[in-house]
Amino acid sequence: MSIGDGRTLVQEIEGHLLLAAAREEGRTAAARVACRPGWMTDTQRDDPGRQLEEEYLTLARTSWRRTAERAEELREMYETRYRALRQRLVAWCVLGGALLAATGLLVLAAAREMSAQ
C-alpha cells in the first residue's frame, strides 16, 4: 500500500465516521423532539423522527461542503501569496549575489591595480 493509498483510506474512514456521528446526532435530536408530544404513538413518532434525522444529515453535509470549499479558497490564497513571497526572496538573493560578485570583482581589480604600481 502506497502513502497515497493510505491517505485515501484514512480519509474514507474519517468520512464514514463523520457520517455515522452526524446520523447519531440526528437520531438523538429527532428522538428528543418526537418524544415531546406525549399523545403520539411510537409509530407516529418514527416518521417525524426519520425526517428530522435526514434534515439534520442534510444540514451537516451542507456545512461540511461549505467548510471544504472555504478551506480550498484559503489554500489557493495562501499558495498564491507563498509563491509571490518565494519569487521575491529569490530575486533578492540573486540581486545580493550579483552585488557580492561585483564587489569581489572591484576589490580584485583594485588589488591588481595596487600591485601593478
C-alpha positions as CSV (number, residue, x, y, z in Angstrom):
1,M,0.0,0.0,0.0
2,S,1.4,3.4,-1.0
3,I,1.3,6.5,1.0
4,G,-1.4,8.0,-1.3
5,D,-3.5,4.8,-0.9
6,G,-3.1,5.0,2.9
7,R,-4.2,8.7,3.0
8,T,-7.2,7.9,0.8
9,L,-8.2,5.0,3.1
10,V,-7.8,7.2,6.2
11,Q,-9.9,10.0,4.5
12,E,-12.6,7.5,3.6
13,I,-12.7,6.1,7.2
14,E,-12.9,9.7,8.6
15,G,-15.8,10.4,6.2
16,H,-17.7,7.3,7.3
17,L,-17.1,8.2,11.0
18,L,-18.3,11.7,10.4
19,L,-21.3,10.5,8.7
20,A,-22.1,8.0,11.4
21,A,-21.6,10.6,14.1
22,A,-23.9,13.0,12.2
23,R,-26.6,10.3,11.8
24,E,-26.4,9.5,15.5
25,E,-26.7,13.2,16.4
26,G,-29.7,13.5,14.1
27,R,-31.3,10.4,15.7
28,T,-30.8,11.9,19.1
29,A,-32.2,15.2,18.2
30,A,-35.1,13.6,16.4
31,A,-35.8,11.4,19.4
32,R,-35.8,14.4,21.7
33,V,-38.3,16.3,19.5
34,A,-40.5,13.3,18.8
35,C,-40.9,12.3,22.4
36,R,-42.2,15.8,23.5
37,P,-45.8,15.3,22.4
38,G,-46.9,12.5,24.7
39,W,-50.0,11.8,22.8
40,M,-48.1,10.4,19.8
41,T,-47.7,6.6,19.4
42,D,-44.3,5.1,18.7
43,T,-45.3,4.6,15.0
44,Q,-46.4,8.2,14.7
45,R,-43.1,9.4,16.2
46,D,-41.0,7.3,13.8
47,D,-41.9,9.3,10.7
48,P,-41.1,12.8,12.0
49,G,-38.0,11.3,13.7
50,R,-36.7,9.9,10.3
51,Q,-37.5,13.2,8.6
52,L,-35.6,15.2,11.3
53,E,-32.7,12.8,11.1
54,E,-32.5,13.3,7.3
55,E,-32.8,17.0,7.7
56,Y,-30.0,17.1,10.2
57,L,-27.8,15.0,8.0
58,T,-28.5,17.3,5.0
59,L,-27.6,20.3,7.1
60,A,-24.4,18.6,8.3
61,R,-23.4,17.8,4.7
62,T,-24.1,21.3,3.6
63,S,-21.9,22.6,6.4
64,W,-19.1,20.2,5.6
65,R,-19.3,21.2,1.9
66,R,-19.1,24.9,2.8
67,T,-16.2,24.3,5.1
68,A,-14.3,22.3,2.4
69,E,-14.9,25.0,-0.2
70,R,-13.7,27.7,2.2
71,A,-10.6,25.6,3.0
72,E,-9.9,25.3,-0.7
73,E,-10.2,29.0,-1.2
74,L,-7.9,29.7,1.7
75,R,-5.4,27.1,0.4
76,E,-5.3,28.8,-3.0
77,M,-5.0,32.2,-1.5
78,Y,-2.1,31.2,0.7
79,E,-0.3,29.3,-2.1
80,T,-0.5,32.4,-4.3
81,R,0.9,34.5,-1.5
82,Y,3.6,32.0,-0.8
83,R,4.6,31.9,-4.5
84,A,4.9,35.7,-4.6
85,L,7.0,35.8,-1.5
86,R,9.2,33.0,-2.7
87,Q,9.8,34.8,-6.0
88,R,10.6,38.0,-4.2
89,L,13.1,36.1,-2.0
90,V,14.8,34.5,-5.0
91,A,15.0,37.9,-6.7
92,W,16.6,39.4,-3.6
93,C,19.1,36.5,-3.3
94,V,20.1,36.9,-7.0
95,L,20.5,40.6,-6.5
96,G,22.6,40.1,-3.4
97,G,24.7,37.5,-5.2
98,A,25.2,39.9,-8.1
99,L,26.2,42.7,-5.8
100,L,28.6,40.4,-3.9
101,A,30.2,39.3,-7.1
102,A,30.5,42.9,-8.4
103,T,32.1,43.9,-5.1
104,G,34.5,41.0,-5.3
105,L,35.5,41.9,-8.8
106,L,36.0,45.6,-7.8
107,V,38.2,44.5,-4.9
108,L,40.2,42.2,-7.1
109,A,40.7,44.9,-9.7
110,A,41.8,47.4,-7.1
111,A,44.2,44.8,-5.6
112,R,45.7,44.2,-9.1
113,E,46.0,47.8,-9.8
114,M,47.8,48.4,-6.5
115,S,50.2,45.5,-7.1
116,A,50.9,46.8,-10.6
117,Q,52.1,50.2,-9.2
